Amino acid sequence: MRDLLLCLLMFSLSGGISLISAQDTKPLSPLPPDGFTFAGSWDCSGAMQGTRVHKATFTGAVVIGGKWLELSEQDVEPATGYVAKYLIGYDSQQKRLVEYDANNFGASVYTSNEGWQNHVLTMTSPVDQTGQSSIAANRFVYTIVGAEAFTVDWQISKAAALNWTPADHLRCERSKAAAHLN
């Protein structure tokens, strides 16, 4: 038996199939650490490209058996009519988080190989290598800044070399109107 275990260990170290790797990989969670929850209503304010006022409302919920985070956004100012639904969950095939962004202007997919790191989740689009678009890549950075607040930063890169530029910043606080209803 000892020889069999030694043989399996050597096979594993030589690049063969590892018996422990499947057990050691824990799925990334779309849910933030330390008990923070996006569930509920949020009032958000900030700026687009650092100058234009941006106000929005978010609602959050944990859905699909507690495995996915659902965020809905509706812009208040500017009154563009922007409405979006974001679903963030774990892709077991690719072993990373995926975010599906469906909105009334289009759709996008973002991914994260790292998941939540120090209360920050960065979701990045695939890089457009074709040069067909004025934006080569997008990313959204969700940051938990307190028990009742988070920020969302949309950043863009105009080059495939990924030089990130701020495009939109929102600070979201739990809705006081919704808190009075509980």
C-alpha positions in Angstrom: 0.0 0.0 0.0 2.8 2.4 0.9 4.4 1.8 -2.5 1.1 2.5 -4.3 0.8 5.9 -2.4 4.4 6.8 -3.1 3.8 6.0 -6.8 0.7 8.1 -6.9 2.4 11.0 -5.2 5.3 10.8 -7.7 2.9 10.7 -10.6 1.1 13.7 -9.2 4.3 15.7 -8.7 5.4 14.9 -12.3 2.4 16.7 -13.7 0.0 13.7 -13.6 -3.5 13.8 -12.2 -3.5 15.1 -8.7 -5.8 13.3 -6.3 -6.1 16.3 -4.0 -6.6 19.1 -6.5 -10.3 18.5 -7.0 -10.9 18.6 -3.3 -8.7 21.7 -2.7 -10.4 24.0 -5.2 -13.3 25.7 -3.5 -15.7 27.6 -5.7 -15.4 31.4 -5.6 -18.5 33.0 -4.0 -20.3 35.8 -5.6 -21.5 36.8 -2.1 -19.2 39.2 -0.2 -17.3 38.1 2.9 -18.0 39.1 6.5 -21.8 39.0 6.3 -22.3 42.0 4.1 -25.4 41.7 2.1 -26.6 43.5 -1.0 -30.2 42.5 -0.3 -32.6 45.4 -0.2 -32.8 48.8 -1.8 -29.9 51.3 -2.2 -29.7 55.0 -3.1 -26.7 55.8 -5.1 -25.0 59.1 -6.2 -21.8 60.0 -7.9 -20.4 61.3 -11.2 -20.0 60.2 -14.8 -16.5 60.9 -16.1 -15.9 63.0 -13.0 -18.1 65.9 -14.0 -21.8 64.9 -14.8 -24.0 64.1 -11.8 -25.2 60.5 -11.7 -27.9 59.2 -9.4 -29.4 55.7 -9.5 -31.2 53.2 -7.4 -30.1 49.6 -6.9 -31.9 46.6 -5.5 -30.1 43.5 -4.5 -31.1 39.9 -3.8 -29.5 36.5 -3.4 -31.3 34.2 -5.9 -31.2 30.7 -7.5 -30.8 28.7 -4.3 -28.5 31.2 -2.7 -25.8 30.8 -5.4 -26.2 34.0 -7.4 -26.2 37.7 -6.5 -28.8 39.7 -8.5 -28.4 43.5 -8.7 -30.8 45.8 -10.5 -30.0 49.4 -11.4 -32.2 52.2 -12.6 -30.8 55.6 -13.4 -32.5 58.6 -11.9 -30.2 61.3 -13.1 -29.4 61.8 -15.9 -32.8 60.7 -17.1 -31.6 58.4 -19.9 -34.0 55.6 -18.9 -31.1 53.2 -18.3 -32.3 50.1 -16.6 -30.1 47.0 -16.0 -30.0 43.6 -14.3 -26.7 42.1 -13.2 -26.4 38.4 -12.2 -23.1 37.4 -10.6 -22.4 33.7 -10.0 -19.8 31.0 -10.2 -19.0 29.3 -13.5 -17.9 25.8 -12.5 -16.5 25.0 -16.0 -14.2 28.0 -16.1 -13.6 28.1 -12.2 -14.3 31.8 -12.0 -17.0 34.3 -11.3 -19.1 35.5 -14.1 -21.4 38.6 -14.4 -24.2 38.8 -16.9 -25.1 42.4 -17.6 -28.4 42.8 -19.4 -29.6 46.3 -19.9 -31.9 48.3 -22.2 -28.9 49.5 -24.3 -27.3 46.0 -24.8 -25.6 43.2 -22.9 -22.1 42.3 -21.7 -20.3 39.5 -19.8 -17.6 40.1 -17.2 -15.4 37.7 -15.3 -13.2 37.5 -12.2 -10.6 34.8 -11.5 -9.9 36.1 -8.0 -13.3 36.8 -6.6 -13.7 39.0 -3.5 -10.3 40.3 -2.3 -10.2 42.7 0.7 -13.9 43.7 0.2 -13.3 44.4 -3.5 -14.7 42.5 -6.5 -13.4 43.4 -9.9 -15.3 42.1 -12.9 -13.6 42.5 -16.3 -14.9 42.2 -19.9 -12.9 40.3 -22.5 -10.4 42.5 -24.3 -11.3 43.6 -27.8 -8.2 42.9 -29.9 -9.8 43.9 -33.2 -9.7 47.7 -32.7 -13.3 47.8 -34.0 -14.6 49.5 -30.8 -13.5 52.8 -29.2 -13.3 50.9 -25.9 -11.0 47.8 -25.7 -12.3 46.7 -22.3 -14.6 47.5 -19.4 -14.5 46.6 -15.8 -16.7 47.1 -12.8 -15.2 47.4 -9.4 -17.5 46.7 -6.4 -16.1 47.9 -3.1 -17.7 47.4 0.3 -17.1 50.6 2.3 -19.1 49.9 5.4 -22.0 47.8 6.8 -24.5 49.9 5.0 -22.6 51.2 1.9 -20.7 50.1 -1.2 -19.3 51.8 -4.3 -19.4 50.8 -8.0 -16.8 52.1 -10.3 -17.0 51.6 -14.1 -13.6 51.9 -15.7 -12.7 51.6 -19.4 -9.5 51.0 -21.3 -9.2 52.4 -24.9 -6.2 50.1 -25.6 -5.7 46.4 -25.3 -2.7 47.2 -23.1 -5.3 47.9 -20.3 -4.7 51.4 -19.1 -7.9 51.9 -16.9 -9.7 55.3 -16.9 -12.6 56.2 -14.6 -15.9 56.4 -16.5 -18.5 56.3 -13.7 -18.5 56.3 -9.9 -21.4 55.6 -7.6 -21.6 55.4 -3.8 -24.6 53.5 -2.7 -26.1 53.6 0.8 -28.9 51.4 2.1 -32.2 53.2 1.3 -33.5 55.0 4.4 -37.1 54.8 3.0 -36.9 51.0 2.8 -35.4 50.9 6.3 -38.4 52.6 7.8 -40.7 49.9 6.3 -39.0 47.1 8.3 
